[in-house]
């Protein structure tokens, strides 16, 4: 649970930050830049974090046997 939540926060913040930086670098200095950053960060960050979590979680069936 903790790893999954940590990965979601890291991925969403990283993607949203990259989108906001790209928007500001292109000269879009409005609130919409930050809103688009948040939307794109959530839309791409959550699936990416969950895929990463599936890869990183321990395989418990191998530990039992």
DRENTOR-553873 format. One record per residue (C-alpha): residue in one letter; x, y, z. Coordinates in steps of 0.02 Angstrom, whole numbers. Last residue first. Example, Ala and Ser with C-alpha at 12.3 -4.5 7.8 and 13.67 -1.06 7.14 Angstrom:
<nodes>
[S [684 -53 357]]
[A [615 -225 390]]
</nodes>
This chain:
<nodes>
[X [371 -1115 -88]]
[X [306 -966 11]]
[X [429 -838 -58]]
[X [394 -883 -240]]
[X [207 -855 -217]]
[X [241 -688 -136]]
[X [308 -603 -292]]
[X [365 -439 -220]]
[X [296 -280 -294]]
[X [411 -188 -414]]
[X [336 -233 -584]]
[X [156 -214 -527]]
[X [204 -49 -445]]
[X [278 15 -608]]
[X [117 -25 -700]]
[X [21 63 -561]]
[X [135 214 -571]]
[X [117 228 -760]]
[X [-73 214 -749]]
[X [-79 351 -615]]
[X [46 468 -698]]
[X [-29 482 -872]]
[X [-204 547 -836]]
[X [-157 623 -668]]
[X [-9 721 -737]]
[X [-108 769 -893]]
[X [-246 844 -786]]
[X [-127 930 -665]]
[X [-20 1004 -802]]
[X [-174 1059 -898]]
[X [-234 1150 -742]]
[X [-63 1229 -718]]
[X [-55 1293 -896]]
[X [-237 1349 -885]]
[X [-189 1468 -745]]
[X [-97 1573 -873]]
[X [84 1608 -920]]
[X [94 1511 -1083]]
[X [263 1565 -1151]]
[X [331 1404 -1225]]
[X [447 1382 -1075]]
[X [296 1402 -959]]
[X [205 1262 -1048]]
[X [356 1147 -1046]]
[X [384 1181 -861]]
[X [201 1146 -824]]
[X [204 984 -923]]
[X [364 926 -838]]
[X [294 966 -667]]
[X [134 870 -703]]
[X [235 720 -760]]
[X [346 721 -607]]
[X [207 756 -484]]
[X [97 617 -553]]
[X [241 490 -555]]
[X [303 531 -379]]
[X [130 533 -301]]
[X [77 370 -383]]
[X [241 286 -335]]
[X [222 334 -153]]
[X [42 273 -149]]
[X [91 104 -221]]
[X [241 85 -108]]
[X [137 124 45]]
[X [0 0 0]]
</nodes>
